[in-house]
C-alpha cells in the first residue's frame, strides 16, 4: 500500500512554468512505476508522463513532449513533473499514480492538484 500526495498546482499564465511534486509513503517507492495523469472538464483522464523504476526510462504523451519532464528522487520518495511553456489546453486536475507492474495500469492514486493556465 502506498499513499500519494500531490502539490505544486496553481494558476499560471500561458508560457509559464510549474513544477508538480508527489510525495509517497512507504518503503518500497523505488520499486514503483510512477505516472502523472490529467483530466480536464468533460474529457477523459489521460496519461501525461511516466517513469520506470531502476534506470528510470520515461514515457510522454505527444501533447507534452519537449515541454514536460518527469523525474524521481527515490531517496525522498518523490516524483516530479516539470511543466514548461504551458498552454491553456494544459488546464486540468493532475494526478500522481503508482504502478506495481505496468506503465498503463496503476494501482494507487493521489487526490489531484489543479493546474490552470490562463491565456
C-alpha positions as CSV (number, residue, x, y, z in Angstrom):
1,X,0.0,0.0,0.0
2,X,1.3,3.5,-0.8
3,X,-0.3,6.9,-0.2
4,X,0.4,9.7,-2.7
5,X,0.1,13.4,-2.0
6,X,0.4,15.9,-4.9
7,X,1.4,19.6,-4.5
8,X,2.6,22.5,-6.7
9,X,-0.5,23.2,-8.7
10,X,-1.9,26.7,-9.2
11,X,-2.7,29.4,-11.7
12,X,-0.1,30.4,-14.3
13,X,-0.1,32.5,-17.5
14,X,0.4,30.8,-20.8
15,X,4.1,30.3,-21.5
16,X,4.9,30.0,-17.8
17,X,6.1,27.0,-15.8
18,X,5.1,24.9,-12.8
19,X,6.6,22.0,-11.0
20,X,4.4,19.4,-9.5
21,X,5.5,17.1,-6.7
22,X,4.1,13.9,-5.5
23,X,5.3,12.6,-2.1
24,X,4.8,8.9,-1.4
25,X,4.6,7.0,1.8
26,X,6.1,3.6,2.3
27,X,9.5,1.9,2.0
28,X,9.1,0.5,-1.5
29,X,8.7,3.6,-3.5
30,X,11.8,2.8,-5.7
31,X,10.1,-0.3,-7.0
32,X,7.0,1.5,-8.4
33,X,6.5,2.9,-11.8
34,X,5.2,6.4,-11.3
35,X,2.9,8.3,-13.6
36,X,1.3,11.7,-13.9
37,X,-2.3,11.8,-15.4
38,X,-4.5,14.7,-16.0
39,X,-8.2,15.2,-16.5
40,X,-9.8,18.3,-17.9
41,X,-13.5,19.1,-17.5
42,X,-15.6,17.0,-19.9
43,X,-12.6,14.9,-21.1
44,X,-11.2,11.5,-20.3
45,X,-8.3,11.1,-18.0
46,X,-5.0,10.8,-19.9
47,X,-1.5,9.6,-19.1
48,X,0.8,12.6,-19.4
49,X,4.1,11.1,-18.4
50,X,5.5,8.0,-16.6
51,X,8.9,6.9,-15.3
52,X,10.0,3.4,-14.5
53,X,11.9,2.2,-11.5
54,X,15.6,1.5,-11.7
55,X,17.1,3.1,-14.8
56,X,14.1,5.3,-15.0
57,X,13.1,5.2,-18.6
58,X,10.3,7.6,-19.4
59,X,7.1,8.0,-21.4
60,X,5.5,11.2,-22.6
61,X,2.2,11.9,-24.3
62,X,2.7,13.6,-27.7
63,X,0.9,16.7,-26.4
64,X,3.6,17.4,-23.8
65,X,6.8,16.1,-25.4
66,X,9.6,18.7,-25.2
67,X,7.7,20.8,-22.6
68,X,7.2,18.5,-19.6
69,X,9.8,16.5,-17.8
70,X,9.2,13.7,-15.3
71,X,11.8,12.8,-12.7
72,X,12.0,10.9,-9.5
73,X,14.1,11.1,-6.3
74,X,13.9,7.7,-4.6
75,X,15.8,9.0,-1.6
76,X,12.9,11.4,-1.0
77,X,10.1,9.1,-2.1
78,X,9.1,11.9,-4.6
79,X,8.2,12.1,-8.2
80,X,8.2,15.5,-10.1
81,X,6.6,16.9,-13.2
82,X,8.3,20.0,-14.5
83,X,6.0,21.8,-16.9
84,X,7.3,24.5,-19.1
85,X,5.8,26.5,-21.9
86,X,2.4,25.9,-20.5
87,X,-0.7,26.3,-22.7
88,X,-4.3,26.9,-21.8
89,X,-5.1,23.4,-23.0
90,X,-2.9,22.0,-20.2
91,X,-5.5,23.2,-17.7
92,X,-6.7,20.1,-15.8
93,X,-6.5,18.3,-12.5
94,X,-3.2,16.5,-12.4
95,X,-3.0,13.2,-10.6
96,X,0.0,11.2,-9.4
97,X,-0.2,7.4,-9.6
98,X,1.9,4.4,-8.8
99,X,2.0,1.1,-10.5
100,X,3.4,-2.2,-9.5
101,X,4.0,-3.6,-12.9
102,X,2.8,-1.5,-15.9
103,X,3.1,2.0,-17.3
104,X,-0.6,1.6,-18.4
105,X,-2.3,0.3,-15.3
106,X,-2.0,2.0,-12.0
107,X,-2.7,0.7,-8.5
108,X,-2.6,3.7,-6.3
109,X,-3.7,7.3,-6.8
110,X,-3.3,10.7,-5.3
111,X,-6.1,13.2,-4.7
112,X,-5.1,15.5,-7.5
113,X,-3.9,19.1,-7.8
114,X,-5.5,21.8,-10.1
115,X,-3.4,23.4,-12.8
116,X,-5.0,26.4,-14.5
117,X,-3.3,28.1,-17.4
118,X,-4.7,31.5,-18.4
119,X,-4.3,32.9,-21.9
